[in-house]
Structure formats: structure tokens, C-alpha cells
Amino acid sequence: MNIERVAIVGSGSMGGAILAGLLASGFAADKITVSTKSELSAEKHKSQYGVGAYALESSSDANRLAVEGADLVILAVKPAYIVETLREVADSLASGALVISVAAGITNSSMEAAIPTSVRVIRSMPNTPAIVGRAVTGLAAGSRSTAEDMAKAKALFETVGGVVVVDESQIDALSTISGSGPAYVFYFIEQLTNAALHHGFTAEQAAAMVNDTFLGAAELVASTGKSPTELRRQVTSPNGTTERAIATFAAANLDQLFIDATEAALARARELAAGK
């Protein structure tokens, strides 16, 4: 992976997923440091994973201590705190370090302005299936990052799933598809489960039918190489029950609804970038 030392600032679900992926790939625990909010969390990271850990609860310098000596720094704090955190740790970042943000709406240029010119940045947008090693992560290079930097970033995020490299002008749009996408899928699972309950199935029966149907359908797309359109047509017999259901979706303009929903998410990403 050609990475000597990694620091993870923020130990929430995404930071934790990246940490787990790194360790599973064989990256040495003693080459990783993390910063957390609580001392309890820091102690858990030390005892459970064997990594260095600092808690903001007990030291206001926890973030600075975590990034010292790291050639790759992952910022996994909330978007509103990205630039603030970079300013806080700027003097502690190693010359030539690569900083990778995990946040919607925060531009590379705004991050570059907060750190020394010797430090490079890349924006990332992983999604929550990183927790189970099935993420899709979008990467967008900053103005100072190199091909070697991007190779490091790809190697890092490939420990938790697949990677798509895009121009920064597309990273916010990517966040509305793969970044927010799991929530859309969960929402459809919710609604189909509610429909099963409406038809008299128990909660256990509904969960078994719906969850495995989504899982099986996704595996069909991934394993057969056929397009979703082709697979849908195979299930949709002329004048059959599925055709009637699909026609109902079409009548509700579901195709346009998806576009409207992702446009709304993109508008919010742009608001975040503007500090709103």
C-alpha cells in the first residue's frame, strides 16, 4: 500500500469502518493512530485494536497528537468541522502528508487553504456498506495531489470495497447516488416491508421475504452481467401481475422522482459547500 503511518481523526461509523478495513488488509496496528471524543472510546481502540488513540475528552490536543508523523490522514469528522479541524492540526501535519476528507460538500480548495502548501488533499465519498466491506467510494483529487497520492487513496479505500475516481465537479453528484444510495435502498425495503404487513404477513415473514429479495436481486445484477432493465423484463411477463405493478410505478413517475430526489440532495451538498 506504500503508506507508512495512518491517522484517523474521528472514530464514528465511517472512521471505524476504514480502521477495520485497514487492519483486515494486514496493515500494522502500531502504524495507526486515531482521535476520539471520549476516553472510553480511546481505551477501547487501544485494547481491542492495538492502535494508538487520543481522546478529546482528556486532551484538547488529541487531534494534533494523532496526526503527528502520519503520511496519510483521514478526516472522518462531520462536514461542518472539516476546515476547522484542519486549521487546528495544520502545524502538526508532516510535510508531504496526504489528507483525505470523508465529508459531503467540502471542497478541496477550502481544505487546501487551511493547511501548508506542502500538504496535499483528496476528497472521498464512501458509503455505509464500508462497515461490511461492500462500500462504493468516490475519490476526487485536489490541485496539489499526485498520481501516487491517488494510488494510495485507492489502495486504502479498496480495503472496504470498490473505488470510482471522478473529477471534483462530479463528487457531489456522486454523493447523491452512491453516498446517499444506501438510504434510498433502505427506504424501499421499509416500504415493501410495510406492503407485506398490509397483506397480512407477520413482521418476521415480511423481513425474510423483503430483505432476501433485495439481496438476491442485487446478487443477480452483480453476478450475471445483465443490465437491471434486462433482468426486470425477464421477471415481467406480458399481461402478468408484475407488469401491472410496474405500470403503477410508471404512472407515479417514479423515474422522474429519482431525478428530483438526487437533485434535491445535490442542492443541499452545494449549500454545505457554501457554509449554509
CORBEL-V882585 format. One record per helix or strand of 3 or more residues. SS is the DSSP state (~ for helix, > for strand). FROM is the first residue (numbers start at 1). TO is the last residue. If there is no record, write none. Layout:
BEGIN
ss = [SS:SS]
from = [FROM:FROM]
to = [TO:TO]
END
This chain:
BEGIN
ss = [>:~:~:>:~:>:~:>:~:>:~:>:~:>:~:>:~:~:~:~:~]
from = [6:13:29:32:39:52:62:72:79:98:108:120:128:135:147:161:168:203:228:241:254]
to = [9:24:31:36:49:55:67:75:92:102:112:125:132:141:160:165:198:224:235:251:273]
END
